[in-house]
Amino acid sequence: MSSNTSPTTVESAVSQPDDDAEATSAVATARRQLEHAATHLDIDPNIVERLKHPAAVHEVTVPVERDDGSIDVFTGYRAHHDSVRGPFKGGLRYHPGVTREECIGLSMWMTWKCAVMDLPFGGAKGGIVVDPKELSQAEKERLTRRFTDEIRDIIGPNKDIPAPDMGTDPQTMSWIMDAYSMQEAETLPGVVTGKPPVIGGSYGREEAPGRSVALIAREACNYYDYPLEETTVAVQGFGSVGANAARLLDEWGATVVAVSDVNGAAYDPTGLDPHAIPSHDEEPEAVTDYADETIGNDELLTLDVDLLIPAAIGDVITEANADSIRADLIVEGANGPTTFAADTILAERDIPVVPDILANAGGVTVSYFEWLQDINRRSWSLEEVQDELDKEMLSAWDDVRAEVETRGVTWRDAAYIVALSRLVDAHANRGLWP
């Protein structure tokens, strides 16, 4: 750690915000979901209390020289939630809206996600408060390498393994791996996942979250007797998750009627060709340029479709619009797109919501495959990766479906029940260090 920065570690959760902030913060939503799911299990309340809090939150100051020679100083975070089942694992995002509370909440969701998939990881999340669009490629590299040095002591193949998220990509992970490896004086590809395959990344990693969303959406449609050939789909967000999910569902016979990016949505009630519309990675913010008819993102959420996939950002389905949702089924592609209040309204309206911690878990699952490949120095083919991902997703679906059918709970509660059962068993067996 460089001497001119002073990272702060918080061994418990941050103080509670005021009521308005509490109603919308990721950490508040995650805690409420945890408490609600815990009521369905006969578990030690002390373990639930432990799971409400992060193990640590690391804050660092990241000075960066801009291309014009000036210095800007950015704030970075890395939240570690729970590592009872294995090393911390989670994304790293570059976004102006990054906050300590958001990182804590997202790290909690990563814990549940890893547990519901039965992966040997715990939850982490991090980010830098920056708009990556305002950085040149050289500035982004300097920011990434400096941030890596600031958090070098808390990451590692057996400590904490970052991955791409909003505003970061395989190149970002390459810089982290190189900076970390140079400081450790050995090549350690397992320090991050989501790298290019040429330096230890896994084939199929970028497509994995969208693939898992499509797989789970297909299973959910089958469960509710919606033949894909007769199913209409609206997808909010046409990044890697939304685009891959929409294209797979289209290939499997569903009719995708709307897709969107930040500028709005392309809409055709008779069906769009999602393969003809560039994803955000292929051509940023271009969805409406390829549309004959456009609508707003808010209108997309309330379209009369069979399946709605919110795959953009969090908190888009809220108490304010939950009563206007007309989709028969929701499968979450983004992290935390549905607020706690909206979830309650949708449950009362008998609109099933298949949660993010199951649906978009393909990313962390293939990250696990990548980590295994790095440790064993043996790469898998794309076919092997996709076959293994499909098996893991269907197994997790069966675990969650069994709880839905046995207990008569919502899909979110069922996913939490599966995850909490595994976490509680692990905590009970390991105990508490005096």
N, C-alpha and C positions, 0 to 999 in steps of 0.2 A: 504494500500500500504506500503510495507516495506521501511524503511528509506534509504537503501543503493542502491536503484534504482531510476531512474528519468525518468518516462514516459513522452513522448512528445506528446502533442496534437496539431494538425495542423487544423485550422478551415477553411482552403481553400485548393484547390488542390496544389500539389507540383509544383515547377517550371517546365516549359516545358523542356524536354530533347532535345538533338540535333536531327537533322533530321533523322539520321539512327535509333536511339533508338526510336524516335517517330513513325517510320514506323512499328515497330513490338511490341510496348508495348501494354499490355492489356488495359490500360486506354486510350491510343490514339485511339485504335480500337473502344472502347465503345463510346468515344466522337464523332467519325466520324459517327458511326451508328446512334447515337442520332440526330446529325445535319441533316443527310440525311433523316431520318424518319420525322423529324419536318417540312421538306419542304412540306409534304403532308397534313399538318394540319394548320388550321388558329388558331394559339395559341399565347399567350403572349410570346414574345422572352425573356422576363425577367425570366420567369419560366424555359425555356430551359437553360438559362445561369446558373440558380441555380442548375439544374440537371447535369451540367457538372462537378460539384465540390462535394467532399465528405463533409459531416457535420463535420467529425473529423477523424484523423488518430492517433491511439495510438501506441507508440513504447515503449517497455520495455526491460530491460536487465534481463536475466534469468540465474543466477549462479546455477550450478548443481554439486553435488559431484558424481564423477564416482566410479565405483566399486573398483578401486584400490586406492581410497582415494584422487586422484587429483581433481581439480576443473576446469571445463570448463564453459565458459560464452557464452550464446546464445542470439540472438536477436529475439524478437517476435513482431508481429504487429496485430492490430485489426482495420480494416477500417470500419467506419460507413458512409454509403452514404446518405440515405434519410429515414426518419421515418414518413412521413406525413400520411401514411395509417396504421401505427402500429409499434410495436417494431422491432428493427433491427433483421435480421435473415440471417444466412449464415454459410458456412462451416469453419472448422479450419484444416489447412493442415500442416504436418511436411515434409519439403522437402528442400534440399540445395539450390534450385532455388527461394525460396520465396523472394519477394522484396516488398517494399512499393507500387510501382507503380502497380505491379500485384494485390495486395490486393485491391487497389482502383478500378481498372478495373473490377475485379471479383465482388466487392461489388455493382458496378453499374449494372452489369448483373443480380445480385440477385434482385435488385429493379425492373427491368423490368420483371423478371421471376415471382415474387410475384404478380405484377400488372396484367400481362397477364392471370394469373390463378385466379385473383380476390381474393387473400388472404390478410388478414389484417396484413401484415408485410411490413417492408422496407428492404433494402439490406445491408448486412454486409459481410465481409470476413476477415479471419485472418490466421496467420501461424507463424511457428517458422523456422528459417533458420538452419536446421539440417537434416542429413541423418539418418532416423530412423533405417536403417539397421545396423548402427554402434552403436546402443544403446542396452544394455541388457533390459529385461523386467523391472527390478528394476530401471534402469536408466531412462527409458521412463516414468515410474510412477512418479519418483521424478521430472523430467522435467515438466510433466503435472500438478502436484500439485503446484509446485512453480509458473508456468505460471498462473494458475488459481488465485492464491493469488495476483499476480501482476495486473491482470485485473479485480479483484473482484468488484471494484466499478463501472465498466461500463457494467457488464453483469447482467442478472437476468431475471426471467420469464416475466417481463413487460418492460425490457430494451433492452436486446440483448440476443439471444438464439443461441449459437453455435451448430454445427452438425458435423458429420464425413466428412472427405474429404481425399485427397491423404495422405497416411502415418498415418492416424488415423482411429479408428474403435470404435465399441460399448464399448470396454474396456476403451478406452481413455475417452469417454463420461462419463462412470461410475466414473472414478477418478475425473473428473471435478465436477460432481454432488456431490460426497461425500465431496470433499474439500470445495466447496461452501457452502454446507449444514452445515458442521461442523462450519464454520466461522459465519454463520447466526443463528446457534443454533436451526435449524429446518430443517426437510427433505423437500427439494424443488426440486422434480424431473423435474419441468418445466423449469429449468435453461438451460437444453440442450435437444436436441432430438437425436435420433439414439442410444438410450440406449438399453440394453437387456430388454425384456419384464418383467423379474422378478423384476426389480426396476423401472417400469413405462414406459418402452419402448413400441413401437407399433409393433405388428405383421405386417410383410410385409414391414417394413421400408427399410431394406437392398436391397430388390429386386425391390423397387419402381421405381428408375430411369430407370433401364433396362426395366421394364414393360411398363413405359410410352413411352419410345423410340419405343418399339415394337408396342404399340397401335397406336402411331402417324404414324409410318411407314406403318402399315396396312391401315390406313385411307388415307394416301398419295397415296399408290399403288391403292387403290380403286378409288381415285379421278382421277388418270391418266390412269385408265382402264388397270392396270397390275394385272391380276389374281395371287394371291399369289402362286398358284400351278405351275405357269409358271415363277415365279420371282426368279432370282439369286441374292444372297446377299454376300457382303464382309464386314467383321467387323474388323476394326483396334482397338485393345485393347480387352483383354479377362478378364478384371476385373469384378467387380460386374455389371457394366452397360452393357458392351459388351456381357458378357456371358449370362446374363438373357435375353437380347434382342435377341441374336442369338437363344437361346433355345426356346423361345416363338414363334419366326417366323418359326422355324423348325416345331414345333408342329402344327402350323396353316397351314403348307403346303409349305412354301417357301423352296428353295434349297440354303443352306449356303455353299458357295464354298471356303471361306477363312476366317480364324480367326487368330489373331496374339497377341503376347506379345512383350516385349522389344527385345527378341532374334530373332524374325522373325515370319513368318506366316506358318501355315499349309494350304496347298492348294490342292484341288481336284475339277477339273471342273465338275465332275459328282455329286458332293455333299459330304460334310462331315457330321458326326454325332456330333454336338456340345455338346451333352450330354455325349459323350465318352471322351471328352477332358476336363481336369480339369481347372477350372477357377483359376485366380491368388490367390483367397482366399483359394481354395481347395489344390492347389499345385503350389506355386509361380514359374513363369518363366518356365513352363513345356510344353507349347504348342507344340514346335518343337520336343519334345521327343515323342510325340504321332502322329507325321506326317509321312506319306509315302513320301510326296513331300513337300519341303519347298521353300518359296520365301522370299524376303526382304519386310520390311514394306513399303518402297517406291514403290515397284512393286505392292503391294496389292492395294495401292491407285489408281493405273492406270489400274486395271483389267477391262476388258470389261464385266461389270455386269449391271443388272437392277438397283440395289440399293446398295449404299455405305453408311456405317455407321462408321464415324470416332469417336471412343469412347475411345481414349487413352488420349492424351494431347492436348494442344492448339497449334495453328499455324502449323498444318501439311499440310494443303492445302494452298499453297502460290502462289504468282505471278510466281514463278519459275516452278511450276508443274500444275497450273490450266488448261493450254492448253492441258495437257496430260491426264486429267481426262476423262475416257470413260464411266463412269456410267451415266445412264439416270436420276437418282434421288439421291439426297444426303439428309440424315436425320442425324443431328448432335447429337451425344451422349455425347461427351466431351464438356467442356466449352470452347468456342472460338477456335474451330479447324480450322476455315477458316478466313484468314486475309481479311482486307477490300479490298485490291487490287485483291485478288483471287475471292472474292465475285462479284466484278464488272465484271471480266472476265467470270465467270460462268453464270452471268445474260445475258451477251452479247451472250453467246453460247446457251442460252435457256435451261440450266440445272437447274432445280428447287433445291433450298436448303431450307429445313425446319429447322429453327434455333433451337439452343440449348435452348433458353429461353422458348420455347414451348415443344420441344421433351423430354428433360430430366427433366422436372419440376415435375415429379412424386416424386422425393426425398423430395423437399420442401413441396409438397402437403401432403404427408403422415407425414412429420414432423409437419405440422399444425394439422393433426388428432391426433398425439401423444401429442402435446401441449394441445389440447382440452381434451384428456383423462386424462392428468396429473392434469389439473385445476379442472376437474369435479370428479376426483378420480373414474373413471369408464372406464374399458378396453373394447376394441372392439375385436371381433373375426377376424381372418384372412379373412374370407369371407366378413364380413362387410367392412373391410379396402379396399379390392380389389374392391368390388362393388362401394364404394364411390369414389375411385380413378378413376375407369373407367368412372363414370359419370362426374367427374370434368374434366378429360382429353378430353372427347368428347365434353363437353360444350365449353372448351377453343378452341378446334379445330374448332368448328362451328363459334365461334366469329372471329377467324383469317381468316378462309375460306371466310366468308362474306366480309371482307375487301379486300381480293385478288380479289374476283369476282366483287365487286362494284367499286374498284378504279383501277384495273388492275396493281397492284404493286406486288413486289416479296413477298415471304412468310416472309422473315425477316422484310421487311418494314411493312407488314400487322401486324405482331406480335408487333412491336414497336408502331404502330398506336393505337392498342388496349391498350397497356400498358400506352402510353403517354396520351391518352385521359383520363384514370382514374386518373393518377397522376396529370395532369393539373387541373382536376375538384377538386381534393382534395386540391391542393395548392390554387386554386382560392377561395375555400370556407373557408379555414383556414386563408388565408392572410399571411402577413409578420409581425413578432413581431418588433416593432420600435427599 
